């Protein structure tokens, strides 16, 4: 009986050692699980922050795209006005050029008539 008792005590000690080792391992695994949960929580918080930043950047992009569209619209309007003014300027330059040609013609005609008048007056004075 004593041998059996020693055998069972030895077996109990072995089982207690195994139990202690398993409990130690369980504690380590619990610590690892807790650390992984903390890392997961941090990762989720980082993910949420990145998502919020992404939403903010998307909003800013949409705002800038809206402003860009407005600027393009204004630019098109200004281009049309510029084209209209350019057309008017071209027409005025053409009219100015015509008036200049007419002025040159009139000045030439005036000089010609003054020369004729001077010639006539000279002839009349001689007569």
DAWO-V27233 format. One record per residue. RES is the residue in three letters. NEAR is the number of other C-alpha atoms within 12 Angstrom. Layout:
BEGIN
{{RES:NEAR} {RES:NEAR}}
END
This chain:
BEGIN
{{UNK:8} {UNK:9} {UNK:10} {UNK:11} {UNK:11} {UNK:12} {UNK:13} {UNK:15} {UNK:15} {UNK:15} {UNK:16} {UNK:16} {UNK:15} {UNK:14} {UNK:15} {UNK:16} {UNK:14} {UNK:15} {UNK:15} {UNK:15} {UNK:15} {UNK:15} {UNK:15} {UNK:15} {UNK:14} {UNK:16} {UNK:14} {UNK:14} {UNK:15} {UNK:15} {UNK:14} {UNK:15} {UNK:14} {UNK:15} {UNK:14} {UNK:15} {UNK:15} {UNK:14} {UNK:15} {UNK:15} {UNK:14} {UNK:14} {UNK:15} {UNK:15} {UNK:14} {UNK:14} {UNK:15} {UNK:14} {UNK:14} {UNK:15} {UNK:15} {UNK:14} {UNK:14} {UNK:14} {UNK:14} {UNK:14} {UNK:14} {UNK:15} {UNK:14} {UNK:15} {UNK:14} {UNK:14} {UNK:14} {UNK:15} {UNK:14} {UNK:14} {UNK:14} {UNK:15} {UNK:14} {UNK:14} {UNK:15} {UNK:15} {UNK:14} {UNK:14} {UNK:14} {UNK:14} {UNK:14} {UNK:15} {UNK:15} {UNK:14} {UNK:14} {UNK:15} {UNK:14} {UNK:14} {UNK:15} {UNK:15} {UNK:14} {UNK:14} {UNK:15} {UNK:15} {UNK:14} {UNK:15} {UNK:15} {UNK:14} {UNK:14} {UNK:14} {UNK:15} {UNK:14} {UNK:15} {UNK:15} {UNK:14} {UNK:15} {UNK:15} {UNK:14} {UNK:14} {UNK:15} {UNK:15} {UNK:14} {UNK:15} {UNK:16} {UNK:16} {UNK:14} {UNK:15} {UNK:16} {UNK:14} {UNK:14} {UNK:16} {UNK:15} {UNK:15} {UNK:14} {UNK:14} {UNK:13} {UNK:11} {UNK:10} {UNK:10} {UNK:8} {UNK:7}}
END
